[in-house]
Amino acid sequence: MNKRVLMLVYSNVPNDPRVMRSAQALRSAGYEVQVVGAALYGGVSGVRVYEGLPLTTLPIVRGGMLRALWAWLRGRVPEGCSSERSSTLAVAFFNLWLLRLWLFRPLDVIHCHEHQGMAAAWLLAMLKRVPWVYDAHEFTPEHRANMGFRANIAIQVERWLLGRAAAVVTVGERIAAAYRARGARRVVVVGNWKDASEYALSQDERAALCEQLGLARYRLVVAYFGALMPERDIPPLLEAVAQLADVGLLIGGRGADAAHVAAMAQAHANIHWFGWVSMADVARYEALSDVIYYSLNPALSNQTVYSLPNKLFVALATGKVLLARRNVGEMADLLDAIGSGMLLEDVTAATVRDALCALRDDPALLARLQAAAAAGGAQYNAQAANARLIHLYAELLP
């Protein structure tokens, strides 16, 4: 019988590429994987099959305690619930649902992504005498710093349970060292490295998309899809592109700056605003670009020591230049080693414009940086990451 894995995360699973990739990698290696998520940010509660994986999406409980308790006691996952906001009560009920539904089901290992489900993962593993794995997508003490009482509880709960996990999986070497210092017994780096095939476009697909978007009129195409928050330095990018009629920007996401992006797109034909789009569409649009933009402002964010964004590995998988701020997080270490970044000391409309002009006007520079990115992608790719995860599981479940 195949070994049974319960993989859980307090998020909308289809929008979490790390969770999906881990689950599919283990499934391909012969494990029987059940995935549990939460009805947040577009997720809808219920039980279904998603991309060949049994997926249970648990409701977010923010009120209606008696109704929630009655559903929990019966062990029936309500259908059709969704929420854009979490709460302490919702996290508590998420853990209670996990215990209610899987305490009496056979399991061989529990894989907990992020800190919200750690309590249930630890209790289930202890009661069922199976190992559990904690998968930290970021360094929680940095990510949750100065965010109030709930955040401090999360940091302390993670610290207490960290050493009780059979293994900790995380995304980079800096975070791995920090978790070892916090008491993790065993830490394995499984990066958010990408599969280049997910970004591949046929000639016909590329031509059709380019015609649809009118990209032929641009000498350079830039892409940014992600959080539209002040710390991501979106306004300087918009202002720079607005001054360059022969540079196109493909941009999408959600956040506080979304209305500003939409207004700039209405005023400037070379700014293409997509709103919130699916992961599959993001991959298609990024594949059309020459440059991927990612900036994290250290004056506005407390996440700059360990920063290792997905966009870095998207740029490597697609062979694109990464236009980024210099000396930010572990991303800086890799970009210095790989040499595929166009790095800015300060991010302003003027510095972004100058960088885009340099890439637009010097094809040799653009080609050299893109070649370095492609070489980096040959080293940091999804196949290598999956092999590390499968090797860990083979040792946990011999």
PAGU-996461 format. One record per residue (C-alpha): residue number from 0; residue in one letter; y, z, x. Coordinates in Angstrom, 3 decimals, m for minus. Layout:
# PAGU-996461
(NUM 'A' (Y Z X)) ...
//
This chain:
# PAGU-996461
(0 'M' (0.000 0.000 0.000)) (1 'N' (3.482 m0.845 1.247)) (2 'K' (5.699 2.035 2.306)) (3 'R' (8.224 2.909 m0.408)) (4 'V' (11.930 3.201 0.443)) (5 'L' (14.594 4.688 m1.817)) (6 'M' (17.951 3.276 m0.665)) (7 'L' (21.026 4.818 m2.239)) (8 'V' (24.780 4.391 m2.042)) (9 'Y' (27.695 5.651 m4.102)) (10 'S' (29.194 2.202 m4.662)) (11 'N' (28.722 m1.110 m6.440)) (12 'V' (25.695 m2.453 m4.567)) (13 'P' (26.326 m6.225 m4.972)) (14 'N' (29.731 m5.772 m3.300)) (15 'D' (28.326 m3.796 m0.362)) (16 'P' (26.963 m6.294 2.201)) (17 'R' (25.629 m3.592 4.546)) (18 'V' (23.460 m2.055 1.844)) (19 'M' (22.188 m5.432 0.648)) (20 'R' (21.397 m6.627 4.151)) (21 'S' (19.524 m3.417 5.025)) (22 'A' (17.503 m3.552 1.815)) (23 'Q' (16.604 m7.220 2.217)) (24 'A' (15.663 m6.746 5.881)) (25 'L' (13.264 m3.919 5.028)) (26 'R' (11.855 m5.871 2.086)) (27 'S' (11.215 m8.855 4.365)) (28 'A' (9.413 m6.520 6.775)) (29 'G' (6.987 m5.467 4.036)) (30 'Y' (8.599 m2.316 2.654)) (31 'E' (8.890 m1.712 m1.082)) (32 'V' (12.603 m1.039 m1.540)) (33 'Q' (14.305 0.473 m4.592)) (34 'V' (18.109 0.432 m4.494)) (35 'V' (20.376 2.869 m6.333)) (36 'G' (24.132 2.404 m6.701)) (37 'A' (27.004 3.688 m8.821)) (38 'A' (28.950 2.022 m11.623)) (39 'L' (32.170 1.822 m9.602)) (40 'Y' (34.588 m1.054 m8.927)) (41 'G' (32.916 m3.634 m11.128)) (42 'G' (29.434 m2.118 m11.115)) (43 'V' (27.818 m1.673 m14.531)) (44 'S' (25.255 1.069 m15.164)) (45 'G' (21.692 0.147 m16.047)) (46 'V' (18.393 m0.989 m14.548)) (47 'R' (17.826 m4.587 m13.466)) (48 'V' (16.581 m6.815 m10.655)) (49 'Y' (19.251 m8.122 m8.287)) (50 'E' (18.361 m10.744 m5.671)) (51 'G' (14.717 m9.717 m5.876)) (52 'L' (15.395 m5.978 m5.504)) (53 'P' (14.914 m3.328 m8.219)) (54 'L' (18.454 m1.992 m8.729)) (55 'T' (19.414 1.125 m10.668)) (56 'T' (23.148 1.599 m11.173)) (57 'L' (23.973 5.156 m12.197)) (58 'P' (26.897 5.961 m14.518)) (59 'I' (30.108 7.587 m13.335)) (60 'V' (30.530 10.819 m15.279)) (61 'R' (34.181 11.853 m15.631)) (62 'G' (34.037 13.478 m19.077)) (63 'G' (31.728 13.794 m22.087)) (64 'M' (29.604 16.446 m20.393)) (65 'L' (27.246 17.064 m23.306)) (66 'R' (26.502 13.366 m23.738)) (67 'A' (25.986 12.962 m19.996)) (68 'L' (23.676 15.987 m19.846)) (69 'W' (21.629 14.717 m22.773)) (70 'A' (21.136 11.319 m21.114)) (71 'W' (20.292 13.072 m17.822)) (72 'L' (17.720 15.351 m19.461)) (73 'R' (15.999 12.363 m21.070)) (74 'G' (16.075 10.480 m17.769)) (75 'R' (17.548 7.399 m19.430)) (76 'V' (20.217 5.528 m17.496)) (77 'P' (22.955 4.498 m19.961)) (78 'E' (23.613 0.770 m20.084)) (79 'G' (27.013 m0.833 m19.700)) (80 'C' (29.128 2.009 m18.249)) (81 'S' (31.706 1.200 m15.582)) (82 'S' (34.594 2.972 m13.848)) (83 'E' (37.337 2.272 m11.321)) (84 'R' (37.735 5.929 m10.359)) (85 'S' (35.501 8.672 m8.983)) (86 'S' (35.704 12.478 m9.153)) (87 'T' (33.933 15.575 m7.857)) (88 'L' (32.061 15.779 m11.156)) (89 'A' (30.962 12.147 m10.835)) (90 'V' (29.567 12.730 m7.326)) (91 'A' (27.725 15.854 m8.514)) (92 'F' (26.145 13.951 m11.404)) (93 'F' (25.204 11.090 m9.059)) (94 'N' (23.135 13.567 m7.031)) (95 'L' (21.661 15.127 m10.178)) (96 'W' (20.617 11.689 m11.446)) (97 'L' (18.890 10.947 m8.133)) (98 'L' (16.912 14.186 m8.349)) (99 'R' (16.057 13.660 m12.019)) (100 'L' (14.792 10.099 m11.610)) (101 'W' (12.969 10.248 m8.259)) (102 'L' (11.646 13.775 m7.878)) (103 'F' (8.294 12.809 m9.410)) (104 'R' (8.092 9.235 m8.156)) (105 'P' (6.198 8.398 m4.969)) (106 'L' (8.422 7.835 m1.925)) (107 'D' (7.823 7.488 1.814)) (108 'V' (11.405 7.507 3.112)) (109 'I' (14.940 7.910 1.767)) (110 'H' (17.836 5.884 3.155)) (111 'C' (21.231 7.346 2.201)) (112 'H' (24.295 5.196 2.810)) (113 'E' (27.498 7.238 3.140)) (114 'H' (27.974 10.941 2.528)) (115 'Q' (28.169 11.178 m1.277)) (116 'G' (24.389 11.161 m1.824)) (117 'M' (23.411 13.278 1.189)) (118 'A' (22.613 16.432 m0.806)) (119 'A' (20.113 14.680 m3.067)) (120 'A' (18.634 12.728 m0.151)) (121 'W' (18.037 15.923 1.826)) (122 'L' (16.586 17.818 m1.162)) (123 'L' (14.291 14.962 m2.174)) (124 'A' (13.099 14.519 1.400)) (125 'M' (12.442 18.240 1.811)) (126 'L' (10.600 18.594 m1.501)) (127 'K' (8.538 15.442 m0.991)) (128 'R' (8.042 16.039 2.757)) (129 'V' (9.257 12.622 3.790)) (130 'P' (11.904 11.599 6.366)) (131 'W' (15.403 10.634 5.359)) (132 'V' (17.946 8.439 7.122)) (133 'Y' (21.708 8.859 6.930)) (134 'D' (23.627 5.572 7.245)) (135 'A' (27.281 6.185 8.131)) (136 'H' (29.448 3.096 7.606)) (137 'E' (32.395 4.854 9.254)) (138 'F' (33.191 8.153 10.949)) (139 'T' (33.760 10.477 7.991)) (140 'P' (35.933 13.117 9.757)) (141 'E' (38.392 10.370 10.715)) (142 'H' (38.107 8.388 7.491)) (143 'R' (38.642 11.462 5.268)) (144 'A' (41.149 13.330 7.428)) (145 'N' (44.213 14.765 5.641)) (146 'M' (42.969 13.647 2.215)) (147 'G' (42.789 17.039 0.540)) (148 'F' (40.229 19.581 m0.619)) (149 'R' (37.543 17.118 m1.798)) (150 'A' (37.694 15.276 1.506)) (151 'N' (37.319 18.511 3.472)) (152 'I' (34.231 19.381 1.417)) (153 'A' (32.757 15.961 2.214)) (154 'I' (33.380 16.469 5.940)) (155 'Q' (31.745 19.913 5.944)) (156 'V' (28.754 18.848 3.815)) (157 'E' (28.132 15.928 6.144)) (158 'R' (28.345 18.190 9.198)) (159 'W' (25.850 20.660 7.714)) (160 'L' (23.312 18.006 6.693)) (161 'L' (23.709 15.674 9.675)) (162 'G' (21.201 17.461 11.892)) (163 'R' (18.685 17.629 9.042)) (164 'A' (18.316 13.827 8.872)) (165 'A' (15.408 12.268 10.745)) (166 'A' (17.837 9.659 12.048)) (167 'V' (21.458 8.621 11.708)) (168 'V' (22.261 4.930 11.578)) (169 'T' (25.822 3.810 12.213)) (170 'V' (27.881 0.758 13.054)) (171 'G' (29.193 1.196 16.600)) (172 'E' (28.832 2.986 19.919)) (173 'R' (31.973 5.115 19.575)) (174 'I' (30.871 6.468 16.197)) (175 'A' (27.331 6.988 17.499)) (176 'A' (28.634 9.177 20.332)) (177 'A' (30.787 11.161 17.896)) (178 'Y' (27.843 11.806 15.547)) (179 'R' (25.674 12.938 18.446)) (180 'A' (28.415 15.424 19.320)) (181 'R' (28.430 16.625 15.681)) (182 'G' (24.736 17.457 15.825)) (183 'A' (22.791 14.345 14.820)) (184 'R' (19.283 14.468 16.274)) (185 'R' (18.819 10.742 16.702)) (186 'V' (21.433 8.010 16.339)) (187 'V' (20.754 4.269 16.215)) (188 'V' (23.483 1.614 16.188)) (189 'V' (22.827 m1.078 13.591)) (190 'G' (26.038 m3.073 13.522)) (191 'N' (27.588 m4.890 10.583)) (192 'W' (26.691 m8.078 12.379)) (193 'K' (26.614 m11.222 10.285)) (194 'D' (24.205 m14.066 9.615)) (195 'A' (25.878 m17.355 10.536)) (196 'S' (23.802 m19.195 7.935)) (197 'E' (25.663 m17.337 5.156)) (198 'Y' (28.847 m19.118 6.210)) (199 'A' (27.376 m22.574 6.716)) (200 'L' (28.834 m25.398 4.635)) (201 'S' (27.447 m28.887 4.345)) (202 'Q' (29.801 m31.763 5.102)) (203 'D' (30.007 m32.571 1.399)) (204 'E' (30.788 m28.966 0.443)) (205 'R' (33.436 m28.705 3.147)) (206 'A' (35.053 m31.990 2.139)) (207 'A' (35.083 m31.042 m1.544)) (208 'L' (36.647 m27.634 m0.909)) (209 'C' (39.225 m29.046 1.501)) (210 'E' (40.231 m31.656 m1.072)) (211 'Q' (40.333 m29.084 m3.862)) (212 'L' (42.624 m26.796 m1.870)) (213 'G' (44.612 m29.559 m0.165)) (214 'L' (43.804 m28.279 3.317)) (215 'A' (44.111 m31.671 5.000)) (216 'R' (47.891 m31.234 5.168)) (217 'Y' (47.603 m28.215 7.465)) (218 'R' (47.234 m28.183 11.240)) (219 'L' (45.886 m24.620 11.137)) (220 'V' (44.202 m22.569 8.400)) (221 'V' (44.217 m18.748 8.374)) (222 'A' (42.008 m16.548 6.163)) (223 'Y' (42.347 m12.941 5.044)) (224 'F' (40.088 m11.444 2.374)) (225 'G' (39.935 m7.694 1.968)) (226 'A' (42.007 m4.628 1.173)) (227 'L' (45.644 m5.414 0.411)) (228 'M' (47.072 m2.093 1.529)) (229 'P' (50.172 m1.256 3.620)) (230 'E' (48.111 m0.285 6.673)) (231 'R' (46.655 m3.817 6.831)) (232 'D' (49.995 m5.440 7.795)) (233 'I' (49.899 m8.058 5.046)) (234 'P' (53.694 m8.650 4.651)) (235 'P' (54.171 m9.845 8.273)) (236 'L' (51.358 m12.366 7.767)) (237 'L' (52.872 m13.655 4.532)) (238 'E' (56.371 m13.936 6.012)) (239 'A' (55.081 m15.755 9.099)) (240 'V' (53.084 m18.317 7.116)) (241 'A' (55.986 m18.846 4.726)) (242 'Q' (57.974 m20.154 7.707)) (243 'L' (55.260 m22.630 8.779)) (244 'A' (54.707 m25.404 6.257)) (245 'D' (51.855 m26.933 8.267)) (246 'V' (49.867 m23.663 8.417)) (247 'G' (47.798 m22.695 5.365)) (248 'L' (46.798 m19.180 4.354)) (249 'L' (43.752 m18.396 2.197)) (250 'I' (44.090 m14.809 0.957)) (251 'G' (42.335 m12.623 m1.592)) (252 'G' (41.506 m9.012 m2.358)) (253 'R' (42.977 m6.081 m4.207)) (254 'G' (45.252 m3.182 m3.466)) (255 'A' (48.866 m2.052 m3.504)) (256 'D' (50.180 m5.298 m1.954)) (257 'A' (48.393 m7.629 m4.392)) (258 'A' (51.498 m8.236 m6.544)) (259 'H' (53.547 m9.096 m3.444)) (260 'V' (50.882 m11.556 m2.292)) (261 'A' (50.822 m13.219 m5.705)) (262 'A' (54.628 m13.533 m5.710)) (263 'M' (54.688 m15.048 m2.228)) (264 'A' (51.962 m17.509 m3.203)) (265 'Q' (54.023 m18.601 m6.201)) (266 'A' (57.047 m19.188 m3.965)) (267 'H' (55.211 m20.920 m1.086)) (268 'A' (52.696 m23.721 m1.632)) (269 'N' (50.882 m23.065 1.659)) (270 'I' (49.856 m19.540 0.579)) (271 'H' (46.686 m19.825 m1.535)) (272 'W' (46.079 m16.642 m3.571)) (273 'F' (42.564 m16.115 m4.945)) (274 'G' (42.733 m12.566 m6.285)) (275 'W' (39.450 m10.683 m6.153)) (276 'V' (36.548 m13.029 m5.385)) (277 'S' (32.804 m12.621 m4.886)) (278 'M' (31.281 m12.123 m1.443)) (279 'A' (29.743 m15.598 m1.619)) (280 'D' (33.124 m17.206 m2.264)) (281 'V' (34.735 m15.165 0.501)) (282 'A' (32.165 m16.585 2.942)) (283 'R' (32.939 m20.145 1.827)) (284 'Y' (36.686 m19.745 2.234)) (285 'E' (36.372 m18.019 5.605)) (286 'A' (34.168 m20.862 6.798)) (287 'L' (37.033 m23.287 6.088)) (288 'S' (39.496 m21.419 8.284)) (289 'D' (40.419 m21.712 11.963)) (290 'V' (41.678 m18.143 12.296)) (291 'I' (40.721 m14.849 10.629)) (292 'Y' (43.419 m12.204 10.365)) (293 'Y' (42.816 m8.471 10.665)) (294 'S' (45.406 m5.865 11.558)) (295 'L' (45.243 m2.087 11.208)) (296 'N' (48.574 m0.323 11.645)) (297 'P' (48.108 2.941 13.601)) (298 'A' (51.347 4.312 12.147)) (299 'L' (49.950 4.053 8.616)) (300 'S' (46.229 4.727 9.134)) (301 'N' (44.127 7.558 10.544)) (302 'Q' (41.175 5.230 11.125)) (303 'T' (42.136 3.575 14.393)) (304 'V' (39.908 5.364 16.925)) (305 'Y' (36.542 4.098 15.672)) (306 'S' (37.679 0.970 13.807)) (307 'L' (35.035 m1.768 13.963)) (308 'P' (35.799 m3.985 10.963)) (309 'N' (33.491 m6.444 9.274)) (310 'K' (36.081 m9.167 9.892)) (311 'L' (35.416 m9.011 13.628)) (312 'F' (31.791 m9.963 13.057)) (313 'V' (32.702 m12.562 10.435)) (314 'A' (34.884 m14.192 13.099)) (315 'L' (31.992 m14.137 15.583)) (316 'A' (29.478 m15.508 13.067)) (317 'T' (31.788 m18.347 12.076)) (318 'G' (33.178 m19.071 15.549)) (319 'K' (36.773 m18.271 14.530)) (320 'V' (39.682 m16.765 16.404)) (321 'L' (40.476 m13.200 15.320)) (322 'L' (44.228 m12.584 15.105)) (323 'A' (44.501 m8.816 15.484)) (324 'R' (46.500 m5.894 16.821)) (325 'R' (45.715 m4.973 20.430)) (326 'N' (44.021 m1.689 21.413)) (327 'V' (42.774 m0.613 17.995)) (328 'G' (39.413 1.132 17.826)) (329 'E' (36.090 m0.103 19.124)) (330 'M' (37.134 m3.566 17.998)) (331 'A' (39.384 m3.630 21.074)) (332 'D' (36.416 m2.931 23.364)) (333 'L' (34.416 m5.827 21.952)) (334 'L' (37.314 m8.276 21.839)) (335 'D' (38.132 m7.516 25.473)) (336 'A' (34.488 m8.159 26.407)) (337 'I' (34.049 m11.287 24.288)) (338 'G' (37.510 m12.795 24.741)) (339 'S' (37.806 m14.341 21.289)) (340 'G' (40.904 m12.545 20.033)) (341 'M' (44.549 m13.526 19.764)) (342 'L' (45.921 m10.019 20.232)) (343 'L' (49.385 m8.718 19.400)) (344 'E' (51.085 m5.675 20.932)) (345 'D' (53.141 m5.301 17.777)) (346 'V' (52.617 m6.957 14.404)) (347 'T' (55.781 m8.405 12.900)) (348 'A' (56.581 m11.653 11.123)) (349 'A' (57.942 m13.005 14.422)) (350 'T' (54.906 m12.073 16.555)) (351 'V' (52.454 m13.384 13.963)) (352 'R' (54.444 m16.618 13.644)) (353 'D' (54.510 m17.090 17.426)) (354 'A' (50.750 m16.509 17.673)) (355 'L' (50.046 m19.023 14.909)) (356 'C' (52.335 m21.564 16.553)) (357 'A' (50.542 m21.107 19.875)) (358 'L' (47.160 m21.739 18.250)) (359 'R' (48.495 m24.644 16.217)) (360 'D' (50.201 m26.364 19.143)) (361 'D' (47.539 m25.817 21.833)) (362 'P' (44.170 m27.258 20.733)) (363 'A' (42.612 m26.277 24.068)) (364 'L' (43.538 m22.620 23.541)) (365 'L' (42.154 m22.677 20.005)) (366 'A' (38.925 m24.331 21.164)) (367 'R' (38.462 m21.874 24.044)) (368 'L' (38.844 m18.814 21.824)) (369 'Q' (36.574 m20.277 19.155)) (370 'A' (33.905 m21.043 21.772)) (371 'A' (34.085 m17.424 22.973)) (372 'A' (33.666 m16.249 19.380)) (373 'A' (30.586 m18.422 18.914)) (374 'A' (29.081 m17.016 22.124)) (375 'G' (29.745 m13.493 20.865)) (376 'G' (28.085 m14.368 17.582)) (377 'A' (24.925 m15.325 19.465)) (378 'Q' (24.708 m11.729 20.696)) (379 'Y' (26.041 m9.769 17.714)) (380 'N' (24.166 m11.249 14.767)) (381 'A' (22.305 m10.046 11.693)) (382 'Q' (18.885 m10.844 13.138)) (383 'A' (19.486 m8.477 16.071)) (384 'A' (20.779 m5.744 13.743)) (385 'N' (17.798 m6.118 11.411)) (386 'A' (15.393 m5.862 14.337)) (387 'R' (16.915 m2.503 15.309)) (388 'L' (16.564 m1.163 11.766)) (389 'I' (12.964 m2.327 11.414)) (390 'H' (12.074 m0.815 14.797)) (391 'L' (13.484 2.540 13.655)) (392 'Y' (11.446 2.440 10.447)) (393 'A' (8.288 1.553 12.366)) (394 'E' (8.775 4.740 14.398)) (395 'L' (9.623 6.913 11.356)) (396 'L' (6.678 5.549 9.345)) (397 'P' (3.987 4.590 11.866)) 
//
